[in-house]
């Protein structure tokens, strides 16, 4: 299907893949974010994101 869209719109496949990935990521993040806020766990998500930051920086060196 992605090849069909690429031929139909004359857009390279890698751009379509990036766009489709961004759309899926946005929808999933919205659903998970709403669930976390409703469960009153927003500060837990903030703590997890800050805990992962040093690890990701360590692996890029």
C-alpha distances in whole Angstrom, upper triangle without the diagonal:
4,5,5,6,9,10,10,12,14,13,13,11,14,14,11,11,15,14,12,15,17,16,16,19,21,20,22,25,26,26,28,30,31,32,34,36,36,38,40,39,38,40,39,36,38,40,37,35,39,39,36,37,40,38,35,37,39,36,35,39
4,5,5,6,9,10,11,12,10,10,7,10,11,7,8,11,11,10,12,15,14,15,17,19,19,21,23,24,25,27,29,30,31,33,35,36,37,39,37,36,39,38,34,36,38,35,33,36,37,34,34,37,35,32,34,36,33,32,36
4,5,5,6,8,10,10,10,9,7,10,12,9,10,14,14,13,15,18,18,18,21,23,23,24,27,28,29,30,32,34,35,36,38,40,41,43,41,40,42,41,37,39,41,38,36,39,40,36,37,39,37,34,36,38,35,34,37
4,5,5,6,9,10,10,11,10,13,14,11,13,16,15,14,17,19,19,19,22,24,24,25,28,29,29,31,33,34,35,37,39,40,42,43,42,41,44,43,39,41,43,40,38,41,42,39,39,42,40,37,39,41,38,37,41
4,5,5,6,8,8,9,8,12,11,8,11,13,12,11,15,17,16,17,20,21,21,23,25,26,27,29,31,32,33,35,37,38,39,41,40,38,41,40,37,38,41,38,36,39,40,37,37,40,38,35,37,40,37,35,39
4,6,6,5,5,6,6,9,9,7,10,13,12,12,15,17,17,18,21,22,23,24,26,27,29,31,32,33,35,36,38,39,41,42,41,39,42,41,37,38,41,38,36,39,40,36,36,39,38,34,36,38,35,34,37
4,6,5,7,8,9,13,13,11,14,16,16,16,19,21,20,22,24,25,26,28,30,31,32,34,35,37,38,40,41,43,44,46,45,43,45,45,41,42,45,42,40,42,44,40,40,43,41,38,40,42,39,37,40
4,6,8,11,11,15,14,12,15,17,16,16,19,20,20,21,24,25,25,27,29,30,31,33,35,36,37,39,41,42,44,45,44,42,45,45,41,42,45,42,40,43,44,41,41,44,43,39,41,43,41,39,42
4,5,9,10,13,11,10,13,15,14,14,18,18,18,20,23,23,24,26,28,28,30,32,33,34,36,38,39,40,42,44,43,41,43,43,39,40,43,40,38,41,42,39,39,42,41,37,39,41,39,37,40
4,7,9,12,11,10,14,15,14,16,19,20,20,22,24,25,26,28,29,30,32,34,35,36,38,40,41,42,44,45,44,42,44,44,40,41,43,41,38,41,43,39,39,41,40,37,38,40,38,36,39
4,6,9,7,7,10,12,11,13,15,16,17,19,21,21,23,25,26,27,29,31,32,33,35,36,38,39,41,42,41,39,41,40,37,37,40,37,35,37,39,35,35,38,37,33,34,37,34,32,35
4,6,6,7,9,10,11,13,15,16,17,19,20,22,23,25,26,28,29,31,32,34,35,36,38,40,41,42,40,38,40,40,36,37,39,36,33,36,37,34,33,36,34,31,32,34,32,30,33
4,5,5,6,9,10,10,12,14,15,16,18,20,21,22,24,26,27,28,30,32,33,34,36,38,39,40,38,37,39,38,34,35,37,34,32,34,35,32,32,34,33,29,31,33,30,28,32
4,5,5,6,9,10,10,12,14,15,16,18,20,21,22,24,26,27,28,30,32,32,34,36,37,38,36,34,36,35,31,32,34,31,29,31,32,29,28,31,29,26,27,29,26,25,28
4,5,5,6,9,10,11,12,14,15,16,19,20,21,22,25,26,26,29,30,31,32,35,36,37,35,33,35,34,30,31,33,31,28,31,32,29,28,31,30,26,27,30,27,26,29
4,5,5,6,8,10,11,12,14,15,17,18,20,21,23,24,25,27,29,30,31,33,35,36,34,32,35,34,30,31,34,31,29,31,33,29,29,32,31,27,29,32,29,28,31
4,5,5,6,9,10,11,12,14,16,16,18,20,21,22,24,26,27,28,30,32,33,34,32,31,33,32,28,29,31,28,26,29,30,27,27,29,28,25,27,29,26,25,29
4,6,5,6,9,10,10,12,14,15,16,18,20,21,22,24,26,26,28,30,31,32,30,28,30,29,26,26,29,26,23,26,27,24,24,27,26,22,24,27,24,23,26
4,5,5,6,9,10,11,12,14,15,17,19,20,21,23,25,26,27,29,30,31,30,28,30,30,26,27,29,27,24,27,29,26,26,29,28,24,26,29,27,26,29
4,5,5,6,9,10,11,12,14,15,17,18,20,21,23,24,26,27,29,30,29,27,30,29,25,27,29,27,24,28,29,26,26,29,28,25,27,30,28,27,30
4,5,5,6,8,10,11,12,14,16,16,18,20,21,22,24,26,27,28,26,25,27,26,22,24,26,23,21,24,25,22,23,26,24,21,24,26,24,23,27
4,6,5,6,9,10,10,12,14,15,16,18,20,21,22,24,25,26,25,23,25,24,21,22,24,22,20,23,24,21,21,25,24,21,23,26,24,23,27
4,5,5,6,9,10,11,13,14,15,17,19,20,21,23,25,26,25,23,26,25,22,23,26,24,21,25,26,24,24,28,27,24,26,29,27,27,30
4,5,5,6,8,10,11,12,14,16,17,18,20,21,23,24,23,22,24,24,20,22,24,22,20,24,25,22,23,27,26,23,26,28,26,26,30
4,6,5,6,8,10,10,12,14,15,16,18,20,21,22,20,19,21,20,17,18,21,18,17,20,21,19,20,23,22,20,22,25,23,23,27
4,6,5,6,9,10,10,12,14,15,16,18,20,21,20,18,20,20,17,18,21,19,17,20,22,20,21,24,24,22,24,27,26,25,29
4,6,5,6,9,10,11,13,14,16,17,19,20,19,18,21,21,17,19,22,20,19,23,24,22,23,27,26,24,27,30,28,28,32
4,5,5,6,8,10,11,12,14,16,17,18,17,16,19,18,15,17,20,18,17,20,22,20,21,25,24,22,25,27,26,26,30
4,5,5,6,8,10,10,12,14,15,16,15,13,16,15,12,14,17,15,14,17,19,17,18,22,22,20,23,25,24,25,28
4,6,5,6,9,10,11,12,14,15,15,13,16,17,13,15,19,17,16,20,21,20,21,25,25,23,26,29,28,28,31
4,5,5,6,9,10,11,12,14,14,13,17,16,14,16,19,18,17,21,22,21,23,26,26,25,28,30,29,30,33
4,6,5,6,9,10,11,12,11,11,14,13,10,13,16,14,14,18,19,18,20,23,23,22,25,27,26,27,31
4,5,5,6,9,10,11,10,8,12,12,9,11,14,13,13,16,18,18,19,23,23,22,24,27,27,27,30
4,5,5,6,9,10,10,10,13,14,12,14,17,17,17,20,21,21,23,26,26,25,28,31,30,31,34
4,6,5,6,9,9,9,13,13,11,14,17,16,17,20,21,21,23,26,26,25,28,30,30,31,35
4,5,5,6,5,6,9,9,8,11,13,13,13,16,17,18,20,23,23,23,26,28,28,29,32
4,5,5,6,5,9,10,10,11,14,15,15,18,19,20,22,25,25,25,28,30,30,31,34
4,5,8,9,12,13,13,15,17,17,18,21,22,23,25,28,28,28,31,33,33,34,37
4,5,8,11,11,11,14,15,16,17,20,21,22,24,27,27,27,30,32,32,34,36
4,6,8,9,10,12,13,15,16,18,19,21,23,25,26,26,29,31,32,33,35
4,6,5,7,9,10,11,13,15,16,17,19,22,22,23,25,27,28,29,32
4,5,5,6,9,10,11,13,14,16,17,20,21,21,23,26,26,28,30
4,5,5,6,9,10,11,12,14,16,18,19,20,22,24,25,26,29
4,5,5,6,9,10,10,12,14,17,17,19,21,22,23,25,27
4,5,5,6,9,10,11,13,16,16,16,19,21,21,23,25
4,5,5,6,9,10,11,14,15,16,17,19,21,22,24
4,5,5,6,9,10,12,13,15,16,18,20,21,23
4,5,5,6,9,11,11,12,15,16,17,19,21
4,5,5,6,10,10,10,13,15,16,17,19
4,5,5,8,10,10,11,13,15,16,18
4,6,7,8,9,11,12,14,16,17
4,6,5,6,9,10,11,13,15
4,5,5,6,9,10,11,13
4,5,5,6,9,10,11
4,5,5,6,9,10
4,5,5,7,9
4,5,5,7
4,6,6
4,6
4
